[in-house]
């Protein structure tokens, strides 16, 4: 907060003291919990009110989200933070002149659902289809990693004296294990 108090005859030291008091007041207030923003409340309500199903198939995941009354252009599907699938849209009531609603039960407003994708989700193989107000998002699974193969050591055939005498380490000693 920058208020120019020089016009009131205050010297720079007094102005600095007042600014420090404002800064301390801001620090004290920052400890108090702030109410959530309108956007946060709206998104939380939209997520709670948007019905969805999740189905796991052997090779993919399917997310089924009800998006009644929305056209393809009104629906947005994207991945954020590298593993969060976000499905959103907004349904608005069209206003007509001279029309009076007798009853309004159909939901309008934001539709939103977020899903944390598992590690085996293939982010490059995501598709979405909207049919009759039901959005189906398919996320293919990555193939399972190849199991690590055990390391095979070749066994050589040799004479009994070779197995007791390992190769020299270059220090002049034979490095023998047995005497």
TIVO-2410 file (N, C-alpha, C; in nm, 3 decimals):
# residues 179
REC num residu      c1      c2      c3 atome chaine
REC   1      X   0.085  -0.116   0.000     N      A
REC   1      X   0.000   0.000   0.000    CA      A
REC   1      X   0.090   0.122   0.000     C      A
REC   2      X   0.081   0.205  -0.100     N      A
REC   2      X   0.164   0.324  -0.110    CA      A
REC   2      X   0.076   0.447  -0.097     C      A
REC   3      X   0.091   0.515   0.016     N      A
REC   3      X   0.019   0.640   0.038    CA      A
REC   3      X   0.125   0.749   0.052     C      A
REC   4      X   0.111   0.854  -0.024     N      A
REC   4      X   0.206   0.964  -0.018    CA      A
REC   4      X   0.163   1.059   0.094     C      A
REC   5      X   0.236   1.053   0.208     N      A
REC   5      X   0.204   1.136   0.323    CA      A
REC   5      X   0.293   1.260   0.333     C      A
REC   6      X   0.382   1.282   0.238     N      A
REC   6      X   0.470   1.400   0.243    CA      A
REC   6      X   0.392   1.529   0.234     C      A
REC   7      X   0.281   1.526   0.167     N      A
REC   7      X   0.198   1.646   0.153    CA      A
REC   7      X   0.137   1.689   0.285     C      A
REC   8      X   0.135   1.601   0.386     N      A
REC   8      X   0.080   1.632   0.517    CA      A
REC   8      X   0.188   1.678   0.614     C      A
REC   9      X   0.309   1.702   0.565     N      A
REC   9      X   0.416   1.753   0.648    CA      A
REC   9      X   0.486   1.647   0.730     C      A
REC  10      X   0.479   1.520   0.690     N      A
REC  10      X   0.546   1.414   0.765    CA      A
REC  10      X   0.685   1.391   0.708     C      A
REC  11      X   0.779   1.367   0.799     N      A
REC  11      X   0.916   1.342   0.755    CA      A
REC  11      X   0.930   1.194   0.714     C      A
REC  12      X   1.037   1.161   0.640     N      A
REC  12      X   1.055   1.023   0.591    CA      A
REC  12      X   1.062   0.919   0.703     C      A
REC  13      X   1.115   0.951   0.820     N      A
REC  13      X   1.123   0.855   0.930    CA      A
REC  13      X   0.983   0.818   0.980     C      A
REC  14      X   0.895   0.917   0.990     N      A
REC  14      X   0.757   0.889   1.033    CA      A
REC  14      X   0.684   0.806   0.929     C      A
REC  15      X   0.707   0.839   0.803     N      A
REC  15      X   0.644   0.762   0.694    CA      A
REC  15      X   0.691   0.617   0.700     C      A
REC  16      X   0.822   0.594   0.723     N      A
REC  16      X   0.876   0.458   0.732    CA      A
REC  16      X   0.815   0.384   0.850     C      A
REC  17      X   0.796   0.452   0.963     N      A
REC  17      X   0.737   0.387   1.081    CA      A
REC  17      X   0.593   0.345   1.053     C      A
REC  18      X   0.518   0.432   0.987     N      A
REC  18      X   0.380   0.399   0.953    CA      A
REC  18      X   0.376   0.281   0.856     C      A
REC  19      X   0.463   0.281   0.757     N      A
REC  19      X   0.469   0.169   0.660    CA      A
REC  19      X   0.502   0.039   0.731     C      A
REC  20      X   0.592   0.044   0.828     N      A
REC  20      X   0.628  -0.077   0.904    CA      A
REC  20      X   0.507  -0.128   0.981     C      A
REC  21      X   0.429  -0.037   1.041     N      A
REC  21      X   0.309  -0.079   1.114    CA      A
REC  21      X   0.211  -0.149   1.021     C      A
REC  22      X   0.195  -0.097   0.898     N      A
REC  22      X   0.106  -0.162   0.802    CA      A
REC  22      X   0.158  -0.300   0.766     C      A
REC  23      X   0.290  -0.313   0.747     N      A
REC  23      X   0.347  -0.443   0.714    CA      A
REC  23      X   0.327  -0.542   0.827     C      A
REC  24      X   0.345  -0.499   0.953     N      A
REC  24      X   0.324  -0.588   1.067    CA      A
REC  24      X   0.177  -0.628   1.074     C      A
REC  25      X   0.087  -0.535   1.049     N      A
REC  25      X  -0.056  -0.568   1.051    CA      A
REC  25      X  -0.089  -0.670   0.944     C      A
REC  26      X  -0.027  -0.660   0.827     N      A
REC  26      X  -0.050  -0.759   0.721    CA      A
REC  26      X   0.000  -0.896   0.763     C      A
REC  27      X   0.116  -0.901   0.831     N      A
REC  27      X   0.170  -1.029   0.876    CA      A
REC  27      X   0.080  -1.093   0.981     C      A
REC  28      X   0.025  -1.013   1.073     N      A
REC  28      X  -0.064  -1.065   1.176    CA      A
REC  28      X  -0.191  -1.118   1.111     C      A
REC  29      X  -0.245  -1.045   1.014     N      A
REC  29      X  -0.367  -1.088   0.947    CA      A
REC  29      X  -0.345  -1.212   0.862     C      A
REC  30      X  -0.221  -1.236   0.816     N      A
REC  30      X  -0.197  -1.351   0.730    CA      A
REC  30      X  -0.207  -1.482   0.806     C      A
REC  31      X  -0.201  -1.477   0.941     N      A
REC  31      X  -0.214  -1.599   1.020    CA      A
REC  31      X  -0.359  -1.645   1.028     C      A
REC  32      X  -0.451  -1.553   1.010     N      A
REC  32      X  -0.592  -1.588   1.017    CA      A
REC  32      X  -0.633  -1.659   0.889     C      A
REC  33      X  -0.719  -1.760   0.899     N      A
REC  33      X  -0.765  -1.826   0.775    CA      A
REC  33      X  -0.852  -1.733   0.693     C      A
REC  34      X  -0.827  -1.731   0.564     N      A
REC  34      X  -0.906  -1.647   0.474    CA      A
REC  34      X  -1.020  -1.730   0.417     C      A
REC  35      X  -1.133  -1.668   0.394     N      A
REC  35      X  -1.243  -1.744   0.333    CA      A
REC  35      X  -1.205  -1.784   0.191     C      A
REC  36      X  -1.254  -1.898   0.145     N      A
REC  36      X  -1.219  -1.941   0.009    CA      A
REC  36      X  -1.274  -1.844  -0.095     C      A
REC  37      X  -1.206  -1.838  -0.208     N      A
REC  37      X  -1.248  -1.748  -0.314    CA      A
REC  37      X  -1.378  -1.798  -0.378     C      A
REC  38      X  -1.445  -1.709  -0.449     N      A
REC  38      X  -1.569  -1.747  -0.518    CA      A
REC  38      X  -1.543  -1.856  -0.621     C      A
REC  39      X  -1.431  -1.844  -0.694     N      A
REC  39      X  -1.398  -1.943  -0.797    CA      A
REC  39      X  -1.378  -2.080  -0.734     C      A
REC  40      X  -1.311  -2.085  -0.619     N      A
REC  40      X  -1.288  -2.213  -0.550    CA      A
REC  40      X  -1.421  -2.275  -0.507     C      A
REC  41      X  -1.508  -2.194  -0.448     N      A
REC  41      X  -1.638  -2.244  -0.402    CA      A
REC  41      X  -1.720  -2.293  -0.520     C      A
REC  42      X  -1.718  -2.216  -0.631     N      A
REC  42      X  -1.795  -2.255  -0.750    CA      A
REC  42      X  -1.742  -2.386  -0.807     C      A
REC  43      X  -1.608  -2.400  -0.815     N      A
REC  43      X  -1.550  -2.524  -0.869    CA      A
REC  43      X  -1.577  -2.643  -0.777     C      A
REC  44      X  -1.568  -2.623  -0.647     N      A
REC  44      X  -1.595  -2.733  -0.553    CA      A
REC  44      X  -1.740  -2.779  -0.565     C      A
REC  45      X  -1.832  -2.684  -0.579     N      A
REC  45      X  -1.974  -2.718  -0.594    CA      A
REC  45      X  -1.997  -2.791  -0.727     C      A
REC  46      X  -1.932  -2.744  -0.833     N      A
REC  46      X  -1.947  -2.808  -0.964    CA      A
REC  46      X  -1.893  -2.951  -0.961     C      A
REC  47      X  -1.779  -2.972  -0.895     N      A
REC  47      X  -1.722  -3.107  -0.888    CA      A
REC  47      X  -1.812  -3.200  -0.809     C      A
REC  48      X  -1.872  -3.150  -0.702     N      A
REC  48      X  -1.960  -3.231  -0.619    CA      A
REC  48      X  -2.088  -3.268  -0.694     C      A
REC  49      X  -2.136  -3.178  -0.779     N      A
REC  49      X  -2.265  -3.198  -0.847    CA      A
REC  49      X  -2.254  -3.260  -0.985     C      A
REC  50      X  -2.133  -3.290  -1.031     N      A
REC  50      X  -2.116  -3.351  -1.163    CA      A
REC  50      X  -2.096  -3.501  -1.145     C      A
REC  51      X  -2.195  -3.582  -1.183     N      A
REC  51      X  -2.183  -3.726  -1.164    CA      A
REC  51      X  -2.088  -3.790  -1.265     C      A
REC  52      X  -2.014  -3.890  -1.216     N      A
REC  52      X  -1.919  -3.959  -1.303    CA      A
REC  52      X  -1.899  -4.102  -1.257     C      A
REC  53      X  -1.862  -4.188  -1.351     N      A
REC  53      X  -1.826  -4.327  -1.323    CA      A
REC  53      X  -1.687  -4.350  -1.378     C      A
REC  54      X  -1.613  -4.442  -1.315     N      A
REC  54      X  -1.481  -4.482  -1.364    CA      A
REC  54      X  -1.482  -4.633  -1.379     C      A
REC  55      X  -1.441  -4.678  -1.497     N      A
REC  55      X  -1.436  -4.822  -1.525    CA      A
REC  55      X  -1.294  -4.857  -1.566     C      A
REC  56      X  -1.241  -4.965  -1.510     N      A
REC  56      X  -1.108  -5.011  -1.549    CA      A
REC  56      X  -1.122  -5.137  -1.633     C      A
REC  57      X  -1.065  -5.132  -1.751     N      A
REC  57      X  -1.059  -5.247  -1.841    CA      A
REC  57      X  -0.916  -5.300  -1.838     C      A
REC  58      X  -0.892  -5.418  -1.894     N      A
REC  58      X  -0.755  -5.471  -1.894    CA      A
REC  58      X  -0.652  -5.379  -1.960     C      A
REC  59      X  -0.694  -5.305  -2.066     N      A
REC  59      X  -0.598  -5.222  -2.138    CA      A
REC  59      X  -0.626  -5.072  -2.131     C      A
REC  60      X  -0.729  -5.030  -2.055     N      A
REC  60      X  -0.762  -4.888  -2.051    CA      A
REC  60      X  -0.849  -4.855  -1.931     C      A
REC  61      X  -0.866  -4.724  -1.912     N      A
REC  61      X  -0.960  -4.671  -1.814    CA      A
REC  61      X  -1.065  -4.593  -1.890     C      A
REC  62      X  -1.189  -4.596  -1.842     N      A
REC  62      X  -1.295  -4.519  -1.905    CA      A
REC  62      X  -1.361  -4.432  -1.798     C      A
REC  63      X  -1.370  -4.303  -1.828     N      A
REC  63      X  -1.433  -4.206  -1.739    CA      A
REC  63      X  -1.563  -4.163  -1.806     C      A
REC  64      X  -1.675  -4.184  -1.739     N      A
REC  64      X  -1.806  -4.152  -1.795    CA      A
REC  64      X  -1.864  -4.038  -1.712     C      A
REC  65      X  -1.888  -3.924  -1.779     N      A
REC  65      X  -1.933  -3.803  -1.709    CA      A
REC  65      X  -2.062  -3.754  -1.775     C      A
REC  66      X  -2.164  -3.730  -1.694     N      A
REC  66      X  -2.288  -3.674  -1.746    CA      A
REC  66      X  -2.268  -3.526  -1.776     C      A
REC  67      X  -2.294  -3.488  -1.900     N      A
REC  67      X  -2.283  -3.350  -1.945    CA      A
REC  67      X  -2.411  -3.314  -2.021     C      A
REC  68      X  -2.526  -3.312  -1.952     N      A
REC  68      X  -2.653  -3.295  -2.022    CA      A
REC  68      X  -2.666  -3.158  -2.087     C      A
REC  69      X  -2.714  -3.160  -2.209     N      A
REC  69      X  -2.743  -3.036  -2.280    CA      A
REC  69      X  -2.623  -2.962  -2.335     C      A
REC  70      X  -2.504  -3.019  -2.328     N      A
REC  70      X  -2.385  -2.951  -2.379    CA      A
REC  70      X  -2.347  -3.004  -2.516     C      A
REC  71      X  -2.308  -2.912  -2.601     N      A
REC  71      X  -2.259  -2.949  -2.734    CA      A
REC  71      X  -2.109  -2.976  -2.726     C      A
REC  72      X  -2.056  -3.038  -2.827     N      A
REC  72      X  -1.914  -3.074  -2.832    CA      A
REC  72      X  -1.825  -2.952  -2.808     C      A
REC  73      X  -1.863  -2.839  -2.863     N      A
REC  73      X  -1.782  -2.718  -2.851    CA      A
REC  73      X  -1.781  -2.662  -2.708     C      A
REC  74      X  -1.879  -2.699  -2.628     N      A
REC  74      X  -1.889  -2.647  -2.492    CA      A
REC  74      X  -1.816  -2.733  -2.389     C      A
REC  75      X  -1.761  -2.845  -2.431     N      A
REC  75      X  -1.694  -2.938  -2.341    CA      A
REC  75      X  -1.543  -2.928  -2.362     C      A
REC  76      X  -1.472  -2.924  -2.251     N      A
REC  76      X  -1.326  -2.917  -2.257    CA      A
REC  76      X  -1.269  -3.034  -2.178     C      A
REC  77      X  -1.177  -3.108  -2.241     N      A
REC  77      X  -1.108  -3.220  -2.176    CA      A
REC  77      X  -0.959  -3.194  -2.190     C      A
REC  78      X  -0.887  -3.191  -2.079     N      A
REC  78      X  -0.743  -3.171  -2.085    CA      A
REC  78      X  -0.674  -3.234  -1.964     C      A
REC  79      X  -0.542  -3.245  -1.971     N      A
REC  79      X  -0.461  -3.300  -1.862    CA      A
REC  79      X  -0.376  -3.186  -1.807     C      A
REC  80      X  -0.381  -3.167  -1.676     N      A
REC  80      X  -0.298  -3.064  -1.612    CA      A
REC  80      X  -0.209  -3.130  -1.507     C      A
REC  81      X  -0.100  -3.066  -1.476     N      A
REC  81      X  -0.003  -3.116  -1.378    CA      A
REC  81      X   0.045  -3.256  -1.412     C      A
REC  82      X   0.047  -3.291  -1.537     N      A
REC  82      X   0.097  -3.416  -1.595    CA      A
REC  82      X   0.021  -3.542  -1.555     C      A
REC  83      X  -0.076  -3.536  -1.462     N      A
REC  83      X  -0.150  -3.658  -1.430    CA      A
REC  83      X  -0.293  -3.633  -1.382     C      A
REC  84      X  -0.348  -3.513  -1.402     N      A
REC  84      X  -0.485  -3.484  -1.359    CA      A
REC  84      X  -0.571  -3.462  -1.483     C      A
REC  85      X  -0.666  -3.552  -1.503     N      A
REC  85      X  -0.761  -3.539  -1.614    CA      A
REC  85      X  -0.872  -3.445  -1.570     C      A
REC  86      X  -0.896  -3.338  -1.648     N      A
REC  86      X  -0.997  -3.239  -1.614    CA      A
REC  86      X  -1.102  -3.238  -1.724     C      A
REC  87      X  -1.228  -3.255  -1.684     N      A
REC  87      X  -1.342  -3.250  -1.776    CA      A
REC  87      X  -1.430  -3.136  -1.729     C      A
REC  88      X  -1.458  -3.040  -1.820     N      A
REC  88      X  -1.537  -2.925  -1.777    CA      A
REC  88      X  -1.628  -2.877  -1.890     C      A
REC  89      X  -1.726  -2.801  -1.851     N      A
REC  89      X  -1.819  -2.739  -1.945    CA      A
REC  89      X  -1.912  -2.647  -1.867     C      A
REC  90      X  -1.989  -2.570  -1.940     N      A
REC  90      X  -2.083  -2.482  -1.871    CA      A
REC  90      X  -2.213  -2.477  -1.949     C      A
REC  91      X  -2.319  -2.497  -1.877     N      A
REC  91      X  -2.452  -2.495  -1.937    CA      A
REC  91      X  -2.521  -2.367  -1.892     C      A
REC  92      X  -2.565  -2.290  -1.990     N      A
REC  92      X  -2.631  -2.162  -1.960    CA      A
REC  92      X  -2.777  -2.168  -2.003     C      A
REC  93      X  -2.856  -2.094  -1.933     N      A
REC  93      X  -2.997  -2.084  -1.969    CA      A
REC  93      X  -3.011  -1.973  -2.072     C      A
REC  94      X  -3.074  -2.005  -2.183     N      A
REC  94      X  -3.095  -1.905  -2.287    CA      A
REC  94      X  -3.211  -1.814  -2.248     C      A
REC  95      X  -3.189  -1.686  -2.263     N      A
REC  95      X  -3.292  -1.588  -2.224    CA      A
REC  95      X  -3.374  -1.551  -2.346     C      A
REC  96      X  -3.505  -1.550  -2.326     N      A
REC  96      X  -3.596  -1.512  -2.432    CA      A
REC  96      X  -3.686  -1.400  -2.381     C      A
REC  97      X  -3.714  -1.305  -2.467     N      A
REC  97      X  -3.800  -1.192  -2.431    CA      A
REC  97      X  -3.945  -1.240  -2.416     C      A
REC  98      X  -4.009  -1.193  -2.312     N      A
REC  98      X  -4.150  -1.222  -2.293    CA      A
REC  98      X  -4.180  -1.362  -2.240     C      A
REC  99      X  -4.077  -1.434  -2.199     N      A
REC  99      X  -4.096  -1.571  -2.149    CA      A
REC  99      X  -4.085  -1.570  -1.998     C      A
REC 100      X  -4.177  -1.641  -1.933     N      A
REC 100      X  -4.176  -1.650  -1.789    CA      A
REC 100      X  -4.164  -1.797  -1.751     C      A
REC 101      X  -4.061  -1.829  -1.673     N      A
REC 101      X  -4.044  -1.967  -1.628    CA      A
REC 101      X  -4.140  -1.995  -1.514     C      A
REC 102      X  -4.213  -2.105  -1.524     N      A
REC 102      X  -4.306  -2.147  -1.420    CA      A
REC 102      X  -4.232  -2.237  -1.321     C      A
REC 103      X  -4.142  -2.318  -1.372     N      A
REC 103      X  -4.060  -2.406  -1.289    CA      A
REC 103      X  -3.923  -2.420  -1.352     C      A
REC 104      X  -3.819  -2.417  -1.270     N      A
REC 104      X  -3.681  -2.433  -1.319    CA      A
REC 104      X  -3.612  -2.538  -1.233     C      A
REC 105      X  -3.604  -2.662  -1.282     N      A
REC 105      X  -3.540  -2.770  -1.207    CA      A
REC 105      X  -3.412  -2.818  -1.271     C      A
REC 106      X  -3.397  -2.794  -1.401     N      A
REC 106      X  -3.276  -2.843  -1.467    CA      A
REC 106      X  -3.156  -2.761  -1.424     C      A
REC 107      X  -3.048  -2.829  -1.404     N      A
REC 107      X  -2.927  -2.765  -1.355    CA      A
REC 107      X  -2.860  -2.681  -1.463     C      A
REC 108      X  -2.819  -2.561  -1.426     N      A
REC 108      X  -2.739  -2.476  -1.514    CA      A
REC 108      X  -2.613  -2.439  -1.438     C      A
REC 109      X  -2.514  -2.395  -1.510     N      A
REC 109      X  -2.389  -2.355  -1.447    CA      A
REC 109      X  -2.275  -2.444  -1.492     C      A
REC 110      X  -2.169  -2.441  -1.413     N      A
REC 110      X  -2.046  -2.510  -1.448    CA      A
REC 110      X  -2.054  -2.658  -1.413     C      A
REC 111      X  -2.004  -2.741  -1.505     N      A
REC 111      X  -1.987  -2.884  -1.483    CA      A
REC 111      X  -1.837  -2.909  -1.479     C      A
REC 112      X  -1.790  -2.979  -1.377     N      A
REC 112      X  -1.646  -2.999  -1.362    CA      A
REC 112      X  -1.619  -3.128  -1.289     C      A
REC 113      X  -1.519  -3.201  -1.337     N      A
REC 113      X  -1.474  -3.321  -1.268    CA      A
REC 113      X  -1.325  -3.335  -1.292     C      A
REC 114      X  -1.251  -3.370  -1.187     N      A
REC 114      X  -1.106  -3.391  -1.197    CA      A
REC 114      X  -1.075  -3.533  -1.148     C      A
REC 115      X  -0.988  -3.599  -1.221     N      A
REC 115      X  -0.948  -3.735  -1.187    CA      A
REC 115      X  -0.796  -3.742  -1.185     C      A
REC 116      X  -0.739  -3.797  -1.079     N      A
REC 116      X  -0.595  -3.821  -1.075    CA      A
REC 116      X  -0.570  -3.952  -1.147     C      A
REC 117      X  -0.492  -3.946  -1.253     N      A
REC 117      X  -0.466  -4.064  -1.334    CA      A
REC 117      X  -0.357  -4.150  -1.271     C      A
REC 118      X  -0.368  -4.281  -1.281     N      A
REC 118      X  -0.264  -4.369  -1.226    CA      A
REC 118      X  -0.136  -4.361  -1.307     C      A
REC 119      X  -0.028  -4.414  -1.251     N      A
REC 119      X   0.103  -4.407  -1.316    CA      A
REC 119      X   0.106  -4.478  -1.451     C      A
REC 120      X   0.023  -4.581  -1.466     N      A
REC 120      X   0.028  -4.657  -1.592    CA      A
REC 120      X  -0.064  -4.600  -1.700     C      A
REC 121      X  -0.116  -4.478  -1.680     N      A
REC 121      X  -0.201  -4.415  -1.782    CA      A
REC 121      X  -0.113  -4.357  -1.893     C      A
REC 122      X  -0.151  -4.384  -2.016     N      A
REC 122      X  -0.076  -4.333  -2.133    CA      A
REC 122      X  -0.132  -4.195  -2.168     C      A
REC 123      X  -0.056  -4.091  -2.136     N      A
REC 123      X  -0.102  -3.954  -2.159    CA      A
REC 123      X  -0.112  -3.919  -2.308     C      A
REC 124      X  -0.049  -4.000  -2.393     N      A
REC 124      X  -0.053  -3.974  -2.537    CA      A
REC 124      X  -0.168  -4.047  -2.605     C      A
REC 125      X  -0.242  -4.128  -2.531     N      A
REC 125      X  -0.352  -4.205  -2.591    CA      A
REC 125      X  -0.481  -4.180  -2.513     C      A
REC 126      X  -0.532  -4.057  -2.524     N      A
REC 126      X  -0.657  -4.020  -2.458    CA      A
REC 126      X  -0.756  -3.976  -2.566     C      A
REC 127      X  -0.878  -4.029  -2.559     N      A
REC 127      X  -0.980  -3.990  -2.655    CA      A
REC 127      X  -1.111  -3.963  -2.580     C      A
REC 128      X  -1.196  -3.881  -2.640     N      A
REC 128      X  -1.323  -3.846  -2.576    CA      A
REC 128      X  -1.434  -3.844  -2.680     C      A
REC 129      X  -1.552  -3.898  -2.643     N      A
REC 129      X  -1.669  -3.901  -2.730    CA      A
REC 129      X  -1.789  -3.856  -2.649     C      A
REC 130      X  -1.867  -3.762  -2.703     N      A
REC 130      X  -1.989  -3.715  -2.638    CA      A
REC 130      X  -2.108  -3.765  -2.719     C      A
REC 131      X  -2.197  -3.838  -2.651     N      A
REC 131      X  -2.315  -3.892  -2.720    CA      A
REC 131      X  -2.434  -3.884  -2.624     C      A
REC 132      X  -2.538  -3.815  -2.666     N      A
REC 132      X  -2.662  -3.801  -2.588    CA      A
REC 132      X  -2.636  -3.750  -2.447     C      A
REC 133      X  -2.547  -3.651  -2.432     N      A
REC 133      X  -2.523  -3.589  -2.302    CA      A
REC 133      X  -2.433  -3.669  -2.209     C      A
REC 134      X  -2.374  -3.776  -2.261     N      A
REC 134      X  -2.282  -3.856  -2.181    CA      A
REC 134      X  -2.145  -3.852  -2.248     C      A
REC 135      X  -2.047  -3.802  -2.174     N      A
REC 135      X  -1.911  -3.793  -2.225    CA      A
REC 135      X  -1.833  -3.915  -2.178     C      A
REC 136      X  -1.769  -3.984  -2.273     N      A
REC 136      X  -1.685  -4.099  -2.239    CA      A
REC 136      X  -1.542  -4.067  -2.279     C      A
REC 137      X  -1.455  -4.067  -2.178     N      A
REC 137      X  -1.313  -4.040  -2.200    CA      A
REC 137      X  -1.237  -4.170  -2.179     C      A
REC 138      X  -1.164  -4.214  -2.281     N      A
REC 138      X  -1.085  -4.337  -2.274    CA      A
REC 138      X  -0.938  -4.300  -2.257     C      A
REC 139      X  -0.874  -4.360  -2.158     N      A
REC 139      X  -0.731  -4.342  -2.135    CA      A
REC 139      X  -0.667  -4.480  -2.140     C      A
REC 140      X  -0.584  -4.501  -2.241     N      A
REC 140      X  -0.519  -4.630  -2.255    CA      A
REC 140      X  -0.414  -4.648  -2.147     C      A
REC 141      X  -0.389  -4.775  -2.113     N      A
REC 141      X  -0.285  -4.807  -2.016    CA      A
REC 141      X  -0.152  -4.829  -2.089     C      A
REC 142      X  -0.045  -4.794  -2.021     N      A
REC 142      X   0.087  -4.826  -2.074    CA      A
REC 142      X   0.110  -4.976  -2.056     C      A
REC 143      X   0.185  -5.039  -2.147     N      A
REC 143      X   0.212  -5.181  -2.127    CA      A
REC 143      X   0.296  -5.200  -2.000     C      A
REC 144      X   0.276  -5.312  -1.932     N      A
REC 144      X   0.353  -5.334  -1.809    CA      A
REC 144      X   0.502  -5.343  -1.842     C      A
REC 145      X   0.587  -5.296  -1.750     N      A
REC 145      X   0.730  -5.302  -1.778    CA      A
REC 145      X   0.778  -5.447  -1.786     C      A
REC 146      X   0.878  -5.466  -1.868     N      A
REC 146      X   0.936  -5.600  -1.882    CA      A
REC 146      X   0.999  -5.639  -1.749     C      A
REC 147      X   0.974  -5.762  -1.704     N      A
REC 147      X   1.039  -5.804  -1.581    CA      A
REC 147      X   1.190  -5.816  -1.604     C      A
REC 148      X   1.265  -5.779  -1.502     N      A
REC 148      X   1.410  -5.786  -1.516    CA      A
REC 148      X   1.452  -5.932  -1.521     C      A
REC 149      X   1.534  -5.960  -1.621     N      A
REC 149      X   1.583  -6.097  -1.636    CA      A
REC 149      X   1.704  -6.116  -1.547     C      A
REC 150      X   1.715  -6.231  -1.485     N      A
REC 150      X   1.832  -6.255  -1.401    CA      A
REC 150      X   1.959  -6.261  -1.487     C      A
REC 151      X   2.068  -6.214  -1.432     N      A
REC 151      X   2.196  -6.215  -1.503    CA      A
REC 151      X   2.251  -6.358  -1.497     C      A
REC 152      X   2.286  -6.408  -1.613     N      A
REC 152      X   2.340  -6.543  -1.622    CA      A
REC 152      X   2.491  -6.536  -1.632     C      A
REC 153      X   2.558  -6.612  -1.547     N      A
REC 153      X   2.704  -6.618  -1.546    CA      A
REC 153      X   2.746  -6.745  -1.615     C      A
REC 154      X   2.834  -6.728  -1.713     N      A
REC 154      X   2.882  -6.844  -1.787    CA      A
REC 154      X   2.979  -6.923  -1.701     C      A
REC 155      X   2.957  -7.052  -1.694     N      A
REC 155      X   3.045  -7.141  -1.618    CA      A
REC 155      X   3.140  -7.206  -1.717     C      A
REC 156      X   3.271  -7.188  -1.691     N      A
REC 156      X   3.373  -7.244  -1.780    CA      A
REC 156      X   3.419  -7.378  -1.726     C      A
REC 157      X   3.463  -7.460  -1.814     N      A
REC 157      X   3.517  -7.591  -1.777    CA      A
REC 157      X   3.669  -7.578  -1.771     C      A
REC 158      X   3.728  -7.619  -1.661     N      A
REC 158      X   3.872  -7.608  -1.646    CA      A
REC 158      X   3.925  -7.719  -1.558     C      A
REC 159      X   4.057  -7.717  -1.533     N      A
REC 159      X   4.119  -7.819  -1.448    CA      A
REC 159      X   4.104  -7.780  -1.302     C      A
REC 160      X   4.116  -7.876  -1.208     N      A
REC 160      X   4.100  -7.847  -1.066    CA      A
REC 160      X   4.200  -7.744  -1.014     C      A
REC 161      X   4.317  -7.732  -1.070     N      A
REC 161      X   4.415  -7.634  -1.020    CA      A
REC 161      X   4.377  -7.491  -1.059     C      A
REC 162      X   4.302  -7.472  -1.167     N      A
REC 162      X   4.263  -7.337  -1.210    CA      A
REC 162      X   4.158  -7.276  -1.118     C      A
REC 163      X   4.073  -7.357  -1.060     N      A
REC 163      X   3.968  -7.301  -0.977    CA      A
REC 163      X   4.021  -7.248  -0.845     C      A
REC 164      X   4.137  -7.295  -0.799     N      A
REC 164      X   4.191  -7.248  -0.672    CA      A
REC 164      X   4.284  -7.129  -0.692     C      A
REC 165      X   4.323  -7.097  -0.815     N      A
REC 165      X   4.418  -6.990  -0.839    CA      A
REC 165      X   4.357  -6.882  -0.926     C      A
REC 166      X   4.302  -6.776  -0.867     N      A
REC 166      X   4.250  -6.667  -0.947    CA      A
REC 166      X   4.363  -6.591  -1.015     C      A
REC 167      X   4.327  -6.509  -1.110     N      A
REC 167      X   4.427  -6.434  -1.187    CA      A
REC 167      X   4.500  -6.337  -1.096     C      A
REC 168      X   4.624  -6.303  -1.133     N      A
REC 168      X   4.707  -6.211  -1.056    CA      A
REC 168      X   4.648  -6.071  -1.063     C      A
REC 169      X   4.662  -5.993  -0.955     N      A
REC 169      X   4.609  -5.858  -0.952    CA      A
REC 169      X   4.711  -5.755  -0.995     C      A
REC 170      X   4.830  -5.797  -1.042     N      A
REC 170      X   4.931  -5.706  -1.093    CA      A
REC 170      X   5.028  -5.657  -0.986     C      A
REC 171      X   5.016  -5.704  -0.863     N      A
REC 171      X   5.104  -5.661  -0.754    CA      A
REC 171      X   5.218  -5.759  -0.732     C      A
REC 172      X   5.227  -5.863  -0.809     N      A
REC 172      X   5.329  -5.963  -0.790    CA      A
REC 172      X   5.285  -6.078  -0.706     C      A
REC 173      X   5.172  -6.067  -0.641     N      A
REC 173      X   5.118  -6.179  -0.563    CA      A
REC 173      X   5.014  -6.248  -0.648     C      A
REC 174      X   4.994  -6.371  -0.621     N      A
REC 174      X   4.899  -6.445  -0.703    CA      A
REC 174      X   4.758  -6.422  -0.659     C      A
REC 175      X   4.734  -6.373  -0.536     N      A
REC 175      X   4.597  -6.350  -0.490    CA      A
REC 175      X   4.525  -6.479  -0.466     C      A
REC 176      X   4.598  -6.586  -0.434     N      A
REC 176      X   4.536  -6.717  -0.415    CA      A
REC 176      X   4.452  -6.720  -0.290     C      A
REC 177      X   4.341  -6.790  -0.297     N      A
REC 177      X   4.255  -6.807  -0.182    CA      A
REC 177      X   4.296  -6.925  -0.098     C      A
REC 178      X   4.356  -7.025  -0.161     N      A
REC 178      X   4.394  -7.147  -0.092    CA      A
REC 178      X   4.543  -7.163  -0.096     C      A
REC 179      X   4.605  -7.217   0.008     N      A
REC 179      X   4.749  -7.242   0.010    CA      A
REC 179      X   4.778  -7.388   0.020     C      A
***
